[in-house]
Amino acid sequence: MSYQIPRGCQDILPEQSFAWQSLERTLREFCYLYNYDEIRTPIFEHTNVFKRENDSSDMVNKEMYTFKLENSKTSLTIRPEGTAGVVRSFVENKMYANPDLPVKLYYMGPMARHERPQKGRLRIFNQFGVECLGNKSPYTDVETIALAFSILKALGLQDLKVCLNTLGDDDSRANYRQALKDYFAPYKEELCSDCKRRYEQNPLRILDCKVDKDKECMKHVPKMKDYLNEESKSYFDTVCALLDELEIPYEIDDQLVRGLDYYTHTVFEIVSLNKEMGAQSTVLAGGRYDGLIPYFGGPEAMSGIGWALGMERLLIALEAEGIELGQKPDLDVFVMCLDEEARTYAFKALTELRAYGYRCEMDMLGRGFKGQFKAADRSHAQFALLLGNKEALDQTITIKNLKEKTQETIAREALIGYVDAHMEEEHELHHQEEEE
């Protein structure tokens, strides 16, 4: 019997994990600057957190992993996205009573969707997202877009495009829905089976269809901007003006509606233009939602805005532009034990070095000098400690600088001071070379 990872999943192996850690650090640093705090919600929720009444999205209708416990009527769903769980927690924990609104939260972790796996699209994937909850302002919309754009630029991505649209308020959207139903009525039988369902549930979702997108009827669809009331139009004009002030380039995409039904007003995507990305070119996406906080029992007037990015897809975008993140760091010290009787002496030196913050390793296989030296060389360590019976009896340390090819013997108690001084010298020398 063979044991293999399920289809649509992946292992993040040790040699890959340093890139993930580097990415996570960058994301956390920007959230710190923008005053976002981390929230961690459960990996599964009650199904009605995600499956809301008459939801037309593919995620809800076709992609959720839902299960019931044995002898229980409780339906649970592994989270397919992060926003709903965060808003549920915001309301349940009465964070809306915070006197200093908005509440700004970020999350990262695994999500699950049952869809056809392909490059940049997995069934178990990792998502990072932000949610700004409790107020409604075009300044907040632009701040969240600026945060997203700043992160991607700081990571080094160049081939980017910000796509922007508005879905207006409830009244504007109701008028637009009716206009779409009137428009698509003669073409209804030409639409795919999903879009026939969307026609009844939410005709805006037809605009996001990958199957019908090239059909003739899609070329002359009514545009949302023609159905905006004055309040919605003014709101969106302010968003665009603020983006212009911040010199964040964007283009308006009249058919951008996003994949979930709860969005209102501003919606946006940041897309990679690199051809290596293929069909999965959207790196980051999000928008405003006016009705989600009241849905979970929060104050009727409260709104939120957020975005999320797939971390696997972002790493693919970075790779496509030749950007490398977080390679495995070299060791500081490799401890070599030359005699079995000196192993405890060597082990104590190893433990002390680690206690002082040095990245160290020691041969645990009992290899000979040649094998240990090869291991030290592969580790790219700055120093090697050569410890045998003589060093143990004399309470000394023989230390070899593997990069400078020098060696000397020092007193045991001088080890930490010696490494401190020489590592600092190495750092200063490297800094001088960079300046030159």
C-alpha positions, -999 to +999 in steps of 0.1 A: +000+000+000+013+034-009+005+066+010+003+098-010-009+133-004-045+139-015-051+155-049-051+193-048-029+195-017+008+201-012+036+196+014+056+228+021+090+212+025+118+225+047+137+240+018+106+259+008+096+271+043+122+298+045+105+316+016+071+313+034+086+326+066+101+356+048+068+364+031+049+361+064+073+385+081+068+411+054+030+407+057+031+411+094+054+441+093+031+460+069+001+452+091+020+465+121+027+498+102-010+501+092-022+492+128-038+459+119-039+432+147-039+395+141-070+373+146-071+335+145-105+319+139-114+282+138-106+260+108-143+251+106-175+270+113-212+263+113-222+260+077-246+290+078-216+313+085-206+307+048-239+295+032-262+325+034-297+326+019-299+326-019-261+329-023-251+324-060-213+321-057-196+289-070-177+287-037-210+282-017-228+261-043-201+238-055-168+240-036-174+238+002-163+208+023-193+203+045-199+175+070-221+164+099-208+147+131-221+112+137-256+112+154-257+150+151-277+174+130-251+201+133-236+210+099-200+222+098-179+235+070-142+238+067-135+275+060-133+283+023-125+319+029-115+341+058-139+371+058-170+354+071-154+339+101-136+371+110-169+391+108-187+364+128-160+368+156-162+406+154-199+405+161-199+375+186-172+392+207-188+426+205-158+442+190-182+467+174-184+484+209-148+494+206-147+532+211-119+536+185-134+522+153-126+509+129-113+475+142-085+465+118-077+428+117-055+404+097-054+366+094-034+339+077-039+302+075-053+273+054-086+273+035-103+245+017-123+245-016-132+215-037-124+226-072-103+214-101-066+217-091-043+236-114-013+258-112-020+284-085-053+268-075-052+241-048-080+224-027-061+232+005-044+266+001-031+293+024-046+327+025-036+360+040-062+387+044-072+420+061-106+432+073-113+468+084-146+468+103-169+493+117-168+523+094-176+533+059-154+558+041-137+561+007-105+569+027-107+535+043-112+519+009-082+535-005-061+528+027-068+491+023-059+492-014-027+512-006-017+485+020-021+458-006-003+477-033+026+486-009+031+450+002+033+437-034+057+465-045+079+460-014+082+423-023+096+435-057+066+427-080+066+450-111+042+434-136+010+445-117-023+460-126-050+473-102-085+466-115-113+487-099-151+488-100-181+498-079-212+477-073-230+507-057-253+506-027-284+484-024-306+506-045-281+510-073-274+473-073-311+464-074-316+486-104-286+471-121-297+435-114-330+443-131-313+458-161-291+426-164-322+404-162-339+424-189-308+422-210-301+385-206-337+374-209-335+368-247-302+349-243-311+329-213-311+295-231-276+303-246-261+306-211-243+278-193-262+258-166-245+278-138-254+311-154-291+300-157-290+296-119-272+329-115-298+346-137-324+339-110-302+343-079-278+371-088-274+381-125-242+401-116-224+368-112-230+361-149-204+388-157-178+367-138-185+335-158-154+318-174-176+297-197-198+324-212-173+352-212-165+351-250-201+348-262-215+376-283-241+385-257-214+394-233-200+422-255-229+446-250-238+441-214-252+472-195-226+489-174-229+494-136-219+530-138-251+539-157-272+526-128-255+543-099-274+568-078-257+601-069-245+589-035-228+558-050-213+577-079-199+604-055-184+577-033-167+560-062-154+593-076-138+600-043-121+566-042-107+572-077-095+607-068-077+595-037-060+567-056-048+594-081-035+615-052-015+585-039-003+578-075-016+542-074-022+533-110-055+516-117-080+509-145-117+506-142-131+472-152-169+474-157-173+437-155-154+432-122-179+418-097-159+395-075-168+359-066-188+364-035-223+379-032-218+401-001-198+429-019-210+464-022-195+497-035-157+494-041-144+461-055-108+455-067-083+430-079-045+432-083-035+412-113-001+399-124+006+407-161+034+381-162+026+354-189+040+327-166+010+331-143-014+317-170-051+317-162-045+323-124-032+358-127-052+374-099-028+378-070-051+397-046-087+407-045-113+422-022-139+449-017-165+466+006-194+448+022-223+467+038-246+438+048-223+412+063-220+427+098-258+431+102-262+395+089-243+382+119-263+403+143-241+434+144-252+470+141-273+477+110-252+508+100-218+491+102-198+483+071-165+466+064-139+463+037-111+437+032-090+418+008-072+384+006-044+369-013-035+333-019+000+328-006+009+300-030-002+321-059+018+351-046+049+330-044+043+318-080+041+355-091+074+363-073+091+333-089+077+344-124+096+377-119+127+360-107+123+372-071+137+349-044+127+351-008+142+337+024+169+312+016+181+288+044+206+307+065+241+294+071+251+279+104+272+300+127+291+271+143+295+234+136+307+214+166+330+185+157+336+157+183+370+141+177+368+114+204+337+097+218+349+104+254+346+142+246+311+140+233+295+154+265+320+182+266+312+190+230+275+188+237+277+213+265+295+238+243+268+233+216+241+240+241+258+271+255+262+286+220+226+281+213+216+297+246+235+328+235+216+329+202+240+312+178+227+288+151+247+256+156+248+219+148+268+189+160+274+155+145+252+130+162+260+100+140+295+093+153+312+100+119+349+103+116+368+136+112+365+136+074+328+130+074+322+157+100+343+182+082+323+176+050+291+182+070+305+214+084+315+225+049+280+218+036+265+238+064+285+269+053+293+275+090+315+304+099+333+284+127+340+248+135+348+236+170+373+207+171+368+190+204+386+159+216+400+144+248+428+170+250+404+199+249+381+182+274+410+176+299+425+211+294+392+228+293+400+245+261+383+250+227+401+246+193+382+268+169+386+270+132+374+299+111+362+280+080+359+311+058+393+326+067+411+292+070+426+301+104+427+281+136+435+287+173+429+273+208+412+294+234+401+289+270+367+272+275+353+302+293+364+326+264+342+308+238+312+331+238+333+363+239+355+350+210+325+341+188+307+374+196+338+394+186+346+376+154+309+374+142+307+412+147+339+417+127+325+395+099+292+415+099+311+449+098+334+436+069+303+425+049+286+458+055+318+477+043+319+455+011+282+463+004+289+501+008+319+499-016 
